[in-house]
Amino acid sequence: MLALLLIGVTGAKAQSAQQDDDAKYATDLVKVGTIAPDFTLKTPDGKTVQLSKYKGKTVVLDFWASWCPDCRKDAPEVVRMYKAYRQYGVEFIGISMDTDVEAWKKAIEKYGITYPQVSELKKFKETEISKAYGVKWIPSMVVVGPDGQVKLSTVMVNKVDKYLEEIHKKQ
């Protein structure tokens, strides 16, 4: 009985700690229900990716950087989600806050990231994309619905997974 009580207390603490992450780090992220700001950014090989070309699809924007320890920790989970949900038409776009293109490319390769990656190759706080989306902390993730509206803004990868699982069940 004590073990069950301890598990319950531990689970509650973990859950409240997760809620605190968004309360602390996601306060300025673009708000649910607003139209996601359009952007056109370059891939490591110089091609352009424009958000508005994905209209009609659910798109997960993953704000990250190769130098970010939490981003590196979450990268395998983001790749797993991409592989799990792309079959349902969910698109992913990685938005890197790297300034070093070689470090960025190495991280893409290391984590086996095959979905589009874009960057301004500027310091994190100086990027237009971080200003447009209110990104003050990475990793951050924004889910944009087929209608172009923000459906979820979070710093927690598990919330994105739960959201994608829920919309998949409805399809």
TORKOL-4160 file (C-alpha; in steps of 0.2 Angstrom, whole numbers, padded with zeros to 4 digits, m for minus):
171
<pt num="1" X="0000" Y="0000" Z="0000"/>
<pt num="2" X="0014" Y="0012" Z="0004"/>
<pt num="3" X="0022" Y="0008" Z="m0012"/>
<pt num="4" X="0007" Y="0013" Z="m0022"/>
<pt num="5" X="0005" Y="0029" Z="m0011"/>
<pt num="6" X="0023" Y="0033" Z="m0015"/>
<pt num="7" X="0021" Y="0030" Z="m0034"/>
<pt num="8" X="0005" Y="0041" Z="m0034"/>
<pt num="9" X="0015" Y="0055" Z="m0025"/>
<pt num="10" X="0030" Y="0053" Z="m0037"/>
<pt num="11" X="0018" Y="0053" Z="m0052"/>
<pt num="12" X="0009" Y="0069" Z="m0046"/>
<pt num="13" X="0026" Y="0078" Z="m0043"/>
<pt num="14" X="0032" Y="0073" Z="m0060"/>
<pt num="15" X="0016" Y="0079" Z="m0068"/>
<pt num="16" X="0016" Y="0096" Z="m0059"/>
<pt num="17" X="0035" Y="0098" Z="m0063"/>
<pt num="18" X="0030" Y="0096" Z="m0081"/>
<pt num="19" X="0016" Y="0108" Z="m0080"/>
<pt num="20" X="0028" Y="0120" Z="m0072"/>
<pt num="21" X="0040" Y="0119" Z="m0087"/>
<pt num="22" X="0027" Y="0127" Z="m0099"/>
<pt num="23" X="0021" Y="0139" Z="m0085"/>
<pt num="24" X="0040" Y="0145" Z="m0083"/>
<pt num="25" X="0047" Y="0143" Z="m0101"/>
<pt num="26" X="0032" Y="0144" Z="m0113"/>
<pt num="27" X="0024" Y="0160" Z="m0107"/>
<pt num="28" X="0028" Y="0170" Z="m0123"/>
<pt num="29" X="0025" Y="0157" Z="m0136"/>
<pt num="30" X="0013" Y="0161" Z="m0149"/>
<pt num="31" X="m0005" Y="0158" Z="m0142"/>
<pt num="32" X="m0017" Y="0144" Z="m0147"/>
<pt num="33" X="m0030" Y="0150" Z="m0159"/>
<pt num="34" X="m0019" Y="0163" Z="m0167"/>
<pt num="35" X="m0014" Y="0162" Z="m0185"/>
<pt num="36" X="0004" Y="0155" Z="m0186"/>
<pt num="37" X="0016" Y="0168" Z="m0193"/>
<pt num="38" X="0022" Y="0163" Z="m0210"/>
<pt num="39" X="0040" Y="0161" Z="m0214"/>
<pt num="40" X="0052" Y="0157" Z="m0227"/>
<pt num="41" X="0069" Y="0150" Z="m0221"/>
<pt num="42" X="0083" Y="0141" Z="m0229"/>
<pt num="43" X="0089" Y="0123" Z="m0227"/>
<pt num="44" X="0107" Y="0118" Z="m0224"/>
<pt num="45" X="0109" Y="0116" Z="m0243"/>
<pt num="46" X="0101" Y="0133" Z="m0247"/>
<pt num="47" X="0083" Y="0127" Z="m0252"/>
<pt num="48" X="0069" Y="0137" Z="m0245"/>
<pt num="49" X="0055" Y="0131" Z="m0235"/>
<pt num="50" X="0039" Y="0141" Z="m0232"/>
<pt num="51" X="0026" Y="0137" Z="m0219"/>
<pt num="52" X="0011" Y="0143" Z="m0230"/>
<pt num="53" X="0015" Y="0130" Z="m0242"/>
<pt num="54" X="0010" Y="0117" Z="m0229"/>
<pt num="55" X="m0008" Y="0124" Z="m0227"/>
<pt num="56" X="m0021" Y="0110" Z="m0226"/>
<pt num="57" X="m0009" Y="0099" Z="m0216"/>
<pt num="58" X="m0005" Y="0098" Z="m0197"/>
<pt num="59" X="0013" Y="0105" Z="m0195"/>
<pt num="60" X="0024" Y="0103" Z="m0180"/>
<pt num="61" X="0037" Y="0116" Z="m0178"/>
<pt num="62" X="0052" Y="0110" Z="m0168"/>
<pt num="63" X="0063" Y="0125" Z="m0162"/>
<pt num="64" X="0080" Y="0117" Z="m0157"/>
<pt num="65" X="0099" Y="0119" Z="m0158"/>
<pt num="66" X="0114" Y="0107" Z="m0159"/>
<pt num="67" X="0122" Y="0115" Z="m0144"/>
<pt num="68" X="0106" Y="0114" Z="m0133"/>
<pt num="69" X="0107" Y="0099" Z="m0121"/>
<pt num="70" X="0088" Y="0098" Z="m0118"/>
<pt num="71" X="0086" Y="0098" Z="m0137"/>
<pt num="72" X="0098" Y="0084" Z="m0140"/>
<pt num="73" X="0089" Y="0074" Z="m0126"/>
<pt num="74" X="0072" Y="0077" Z="m0135"/>
<pt num="75" X="0079" Y="0074" Z="m0153"/>
<pt num="76" X="0076" Y="0055" Z="m0153"/>
<pt num="77" X="0058" Y="0057" Z="m0147"/>
<pt num="78" X="0055" Y="0070" Z="m0160"/>
<pt num="79" X="0062" Y="0059" Z="m0174"/>
<pt num="80" X="0051" Y="0045" Z="m0167"/>
<pt num="81" X="0035" Y="0056" Z="m0167"/>
<pt num="82" X="0039" Y="0061" Z="m0185"/>
<pt num="83" X="0041" Y="0042" Z="m0190"/>
<pt num="84" X="0025" Y="0038" Z="m0181"/>
<pt num="85" X="0014" Y="0052" Z="m0187"/>
<pt num="86" X="0020" Y="0056" Z="m0205"/>
<pt num="87" X="0009" Y="0042" Z="m0211"/>
<pt num="88" X="m0006" Y="0052" Z="m0206"/>
<pt num="89" X="0000" Y="0067" Z="m0215"/>
<pt num="90" X="0008" Y="0076" Z="m0201"/>
<pt num="91" X="0023" Y="0087" Z="m0207"/>
<pt num="92" X="0038" Y="0092" Z="m0196"/>
<pt num="93" X="0049" Y="0107" Z="m0198"/>
<pt num="94" X="0065" Y="0109" Z="m0188"/>
<pt num="95" X="0069" Y="0127" Z="m0184"/>
<pt num="96" X="0087" Y="0127" Z="m0179"/>
<pt num="97" X="0095" Y="0141" Z="m0168"/>
<pt num="98" X="0112" Y="0136" Z="m0173"/>
<pt num="99" X="0125" Y="0149" Z="m0180"/>
<pt num="100" X="0137" Y="0135" Z="m0186"/>
<pt num="101" X="0131" Y="0127" Z="m0201"/>
<pt num="102" X="0143" Y="0112" Z="m0199"/>
<pt num="103" X="0138" Y="0108" Z="m0181"/>
<pt num="104" X="0120" Y="0109" Z="m0187"/>
<pt num="105" X="0122" Y="0097" Z="m0201"/>
<pt num="106" X="0132" Y="0085" Z="m0190"/>
<pt num="107" X="0117" Y="0085" Z="m0177"/>
<pt num="108" X="0105" Y="0082" Z="m0191"/>
<pt num="109" X="0115" Y="0067" Z="m0197"/>
<pt num="110" X="0118" Y="0061" Z="m0179"/>
<pt num="111" X="0100" Y="0060" Z="m0174"/>
<pt num="112" X="0094" Y="0054" Z="m0191"/>
<pt num="113" X="0083" Y="0069" Z="m0194"/>
<pt num="114" X="0075" Y="0067" Z="m0212"/>
<pt num="115" X="0061" Y="0080" Z="m0211"/>
<pt num="116" X="0065" Y="0098" Z="m0217"/>
<pt num="117" X="0077" Y="0108" Z="m0207"/>
<pt num="118" X="0079" Y="0127" Z="m0208"/>
<pt num="119" X="0088" Y="0141" Z="m0199"/>
<pt num="120" X="0093" Y="0159" Z="m0200"/>
<pt num="121" X="0110" Y="0155" Z="m0194"/>
<pt num="122" X="0110" Y="0169" Z="m0182"/>
<pt num="123" X="0111" Y="0170" Z="m0163"/>
<pt num="124" X="0095" Y="0163" Z="m0155"/>
<pt num="125" X="0088" Y="0179" Z="m0148"/>
<pt num="126" X="0092" Y="0189" Z="m0164"/>
<pt num="127" X="0082" Y="0178" Z="m0176"/>
<pt num="128" X="0066" Y="0184" Z="m0183"/>
<pt num="129" X="0058" Y="0167" Z="m0182"/>
<pt num="130" X="0060" Y="0167" Z="m0163"/>
<pt num="131" X="0053" Y="0184" Z="m0161"/>
<pt num="132" X="0038" Y="0180" Z="m0172"/>
<pt num="133" X="0034" Y="0164" Z="m0162"/>
<pt num="134" X="0039" Y="0171" Z="m0145"/>
<pt num="135" X="0052" Y="0158" Z="m0142"/>
<pt num="136" X="0063" Y="0162" Z="m0127"/>
<pt num="137" X="0068" Y="0144" Z="m0123"/>
<pt num="138" X="0073" Y="0129" Z="m0133"/>
<pt num="139" X="0067" Y="0116" Z="m0136"/>
<pt num="140" X="0050" Y="0123" Z="m0140"/>
<pt num="141" X="0037" Y="0116" Z="m0151"/>
<pt num="142" X="0022" Y="0123" Z="m0160"/>
<pt num="143" X="0008" Y="0113" Z="m0168"/>
<pt num="144" X="0000" Y="0122" Z="m0183"/>
<pt num="145" X="m0017" Y="0115" Z="m0188"/>
<pt num="146" X="m0023" Y="0113" Z="m0206"/>
<pt num="147" X="m0032" Y="0129" Z="m0205"/>
<pt num="148" X="m0015" Y="0138" Z="m0201"/>
<pt num="149" X="m0020" Y="0141" Z="m0183"/>
<pt num="150" X="m0009" Y="0137" Z="m0168"/>
<pt num="151" X="m0016" Y="0122" Z="m0159"/>
<pt num="152" X="m0002" Y="0119" Z="m0146"/>
<pt num="153" X="0013" Y="0129" Z="m0140"/>
<pt num="154" X="0024" Y="0120" Z="m0127"/>
<pt num="155" X="0042" Y="0117" Z="m0122"/>
<pt num="156" X="0037" Y="0099" Z="m0118"/>
<pt num="157" X="0039" Y="0085" Z="m0131"/>
<pt num="158" X="0027" Y="0073" Z="m0122"/>
<pt num="159" X="0012" Y="0086" Z="m0124"/>
<pt num="160" X="0015" Y="0086" Z="m0143"/>
<pt num="161" X="0015" Y="0067" Z="m0144"/>
<pt num="162" X="m0001" Y="0067" Z="m0134"/>
<pt num="163" X="m0009" Y="0080" Z="m0145"/>
<pt num="164" X="m0004" Y="0071" Z="m0161"/>
<pt num="165" X="m0011" Y="0054" Z="m0154"/>
<pt num="166" X="m0027" Y="0062" Z="m0150"/>
<pt num="167" X="m0030" Y="0070" Z="m0167"/>
<pt num="168" X="m0025" Y="0053" Z="m0175"/>
<pt num="169" X="m0038" Y="0044" Z="m0165"/>
<pt num="170" X="m0051" Y="0056" Z="m0172"/>
<pt num="171" X="m0046" Y="0053" Z="m0190"/>
